[in-house]
Amino acid sequence: MNRILLAFRCFFNILFHGALSADTLGLLKLARREQAAPGPKGTPPAAASRTPADGALQILTILQRDSRLVDFLMEDITSYSDDQVGAAVRELHDQCRDSMARHVTLQPVIDGVEGTPARAPSGDPHAVRFIGNVPATPPSGGTLRHKGWRAAKVNLPGLTAKEDTTIIAPAEIEIE
């Protein structure tokens, strides 16, 4: 039974981190073969440079993998009836929502009922956008039209240095 658990641990280490963790290597009585040489004057080697776009592309990749969102958005749906589109969107919505919930915890910026009076939270000026007939000096509140969303927690799998984040979905070639 321990070997099965260790196999699962190895599988998920490689799936989510691209390598085995130090404690998993210890359980297997293995050591890393190569360690990157330190940089000049004993500084550690530089990590692979990542950009903010990598996280956005990673979310898009997850939504494509789990629900084929990109395929749906790139398809010309003008020839389909509203009923056909509606049926496709219902399943797509459920799959996208499940994927988002697995990787991102969202909270409302203002936890209130839309259409009721609300005060703008103090602090972050980017948390609220005033719309409508806005005076030169923004007011402290108004009618809540959209409660907004804030990412409370993001739990994306780690990226490997060799992973090309611009590939949202690889091409598939069937061998017959």
C-alpha positions as CSV (number, residue, x, y, z in Angstrom):
1,M,0.0,0.0,0.0
2,N,2.9,2.4,0.8
3,R,4.2,1.9,-2.7
4,I,0.9,2.9,-4.3
5,L,0.8,6.1,-2.1
6,L,4.4,6.8,-3.1
7,A,3.5,6.3,-6.8
8,F,0.6,8.8,-6.5
9,R,2.9,11.2,-4.7
10,C,5.5,11.0,-7.5
11,F,2.8,11.4,-10.2
12,F,1.3,14.6,-8.6
13,N,4.8,16.0,-7.9
14,I,5.7,15.7,-11.5
15,L,2.3,16.8,-12.8
16,F,2.1,20.0,-10.7
17,H,5.8,20.9,-10.2
18,G,7.6,19.2,-13.0
19,A,10.0,17.4,-10.7
20,L,10.0,15.3,-7.5
21,S,10.2,17.2,-4.2
22,A,13.1,16.8,-1.9
23,D,11.2,14.7,0.6
24,T,9.9,12.4,-2.2
25,L,13.5,12.0,-3.5
26,G,14.5,11.1,0.1
27,L,11.7,8.4,0.4
28,L,13.0,6.9,-2.9
29,K,16.6,7.1,-1.6
30,L,17.6,9.2,-4.6
31,A,19.5,12.5,-5.0
32,R,19.3,15.1,-7.7
33,R,21.9,14.4,-10.4
34,E,22.7,17.9,-11.3
35,Q,22.6,21.1,-9.3
36,A,22.8,24.4,-11.1
37,A,26.1,26.1,-10.5
38,P,25.9,29.3,-8.4
39,G,26.4,32.5,-10.3
40,P,29.3,34.9,-9.8
41,K,30.4,35.6,-6.2
42,G,28.2,32.7,-4.9
43,T,24.9,34.1,-5.9
44,P,22.2,31.6,-6.6
45,P,21.3,31.0,-10.3
46,A,18.6,33.3,-11.7
47,A,15.1,31.7,-11.9
48,A,13.5,31.5,-15.3
49,S,12.0,34.9,-16.1
50,R,8.2,34.8,-16.0
51,T,5.8,37.6,-16.9
52,P,2.3,38.4,-15.6
53,A,1.0,37.2,-18.9
54,D,2.2,33.7,-18.0
55,G,-0.5,33.4,-15.3
56,A,-3.2,34.7,-17.6
57,L,-2.2,32.3,-20.3
58,Q,-2.1,29.5,-17.7
59,I,-5.7,30.2,-16.7
60,L,-6.7,30.3,-20.3
61,T,-4.9,26.9,-20.8
62,I,-6.8,25.4,-17.9
63,L,-10.2,26.7,-19.2
64,Q,-9.4,25.2,-22.6
65,R,-8.3,21.9,-21.2
66,D,-11.3,21.5,-18.8
67,S,-14.1,23.0,-20.9
68,R,-12.8,23.8,-24.4
69,L,-13.5,27.5,-23.8
70,V,-11.1,28.8,-26.5
71,D,-12.6,26.4,-29.1
72,F,-16.0,27.7,-28.3
73,L,-14.9,31.4,-28.5
74,M,-13.0,30.9,-31.8
75,E,-15.9,29.1,-33.5
76,D,-18.3,31.0,-35.7
77,I,-21.7,30.4,-34.1
78,T,-23.8,32.5,-36.4
79,S,-25.2,29.4,-38.2
80,Y,-26.4,27.8,-35.0
81,S,-29.8,28.5,-33.4
82,D,-30.2,30.2,-30.1
83,D,-31.4,26.9,-28.6
84,Q,-28.2,25.1,-29.8
85,V,-25.9,27.9,-28.5
86,G,-27.8,28.0,-25.2
87,A,-27.5,24.2,-24.7
88,A,-23.7,24.4,-25.4
89,V,-23.2,27.4,-23.1
90,R,-24.9,25.7,-20.2
91,E,-22.4,22.9,-20.1
92,L,-19.5,25.2,-20.9
93,H,-20.6,27.5,-18.0
94,D,-20.6,24.6,-15.5
95,Q,-17.2,23.3,-16.6
96,C,-15.6,26.8,-16.6
97,R,-17.1,27.6,-13.2
98,D,-15.7,24.3,-11.7
99,S,-12.2,25.1,-13.1
100,M,-12.2,28.6,-11.8
101,A,-13.3,27.4,-8.3
102,R,-10.5,24.8,-8.3
103,H,-7.8,27.4,-9.0
104,V,-9.0,30.8,-7.9
105,T,-11.0,31.8,-4.9
106,L,-13.1,34.9,-5.7
107,Q,-14.8,37.3,-3.3
108,P,-16.9,40.4,-4.0
109,V,-15.3,43.8,-3.7
110,I,-18.5,45.1,-2.1
111,D,-20.6,42.4,-0.5
112,G,-24.0,43.9,-1.1
113,V,-27.1,43.6,-3.2
114,E,-27.0,45.1,-6.6
115,G,-29.5,48.0,-7.0
116,T,-29.2,49.1,-3.4
117,P,-27.2,52.0,-1.9
118,A,-23.6,51.3,-1.2
119,R,-20.5,53.1,0.1
120,A,-17.2,52.9,-1.7
121,P,-14.6,51.0,0.4
122,S,-11.8,53.3,1.5
123,G,-8.2,52.5,0.7
124,D,-7.7,51.2,-2.8
125,P,-9.0,53.7,-5.4
126,H,-9.0,51.0,-8.1
127,A,-11.5,48.8,-6.2
128,V,-14.4,50.9,-7.4
129,R,-15.3,52.5,-10.7
130,F,-17.9,55.2,-10.6
131,I,-20.3,55.2,-13.6
132,G,-23.1,57.5,-14.7
133,N,-23.2,61.2,-14.0
134,V,-19.9,61.4,-12.0
135,P,-19.0,64.8,-10.6
136,A,-15.4,66.1,-10.7
137,T,-14.9,64.9,-7.1
138,P,-16.1,61.3,-6.8
139,P,-18.8,60.8,-4.1
140,S,-18.4,58.4,-1.2
141,G,-21.2,56.1,-2.5
142,G,-24.1,55.6,-4.8
143,T,-26.2,52.7,-6.2
144,L,-24.4,49.4,-6.4
145,R,-24.6,48.2,-10.1
146,H,-21.9,45.5,-9.9
147,K,-20.3,44.2,-6.7
148,G,-17.0,43.5,-8.4
149,W,-14.6,40.6,-7.9
150,R,-11.4,40.2,-6.0
151,A,-9.1,37.2,-6.2
152,A,-8.7,36.2,-2.6
153,K,-6.5,33.2,-3.4
154,V,-4.8,31.9,-6.5
155,N,-3.7,28.3,-6.7
156,L,-2.2,27.6,-10.1
157,P,0.2,24.7,-10.7
158,G,3.8,25.7,-10.9
159,L,5.3,26.2,-14.3
160,T,8.5,24.5,-15.5
161,A,11.3,26.5,-17.0
162,K,10.9,24.7,-20.3
163,E,7.1,25.2,-20.5
164,D,5.9,27.4,-23.3
165,T,3.0,29.3,-21.9
166,T,2.0,30.6,-25.3
167,I,0.7,27.1,-26.2
168,I,-2.9,27.2,-24.9
169,A,-3.8,23.9,-26.4
170,P,-1.4,21.7,-28.4
171,A,-2.4,20.5,-31.9
172,E,-3.6,16.9,-31.9
173,I,-2.6,14.5,-34.6
174,E,-4.2,11.1,-34.6
175,I,-2.1,8.1,-35.7
176,E,-4.1,5.4,-37.4
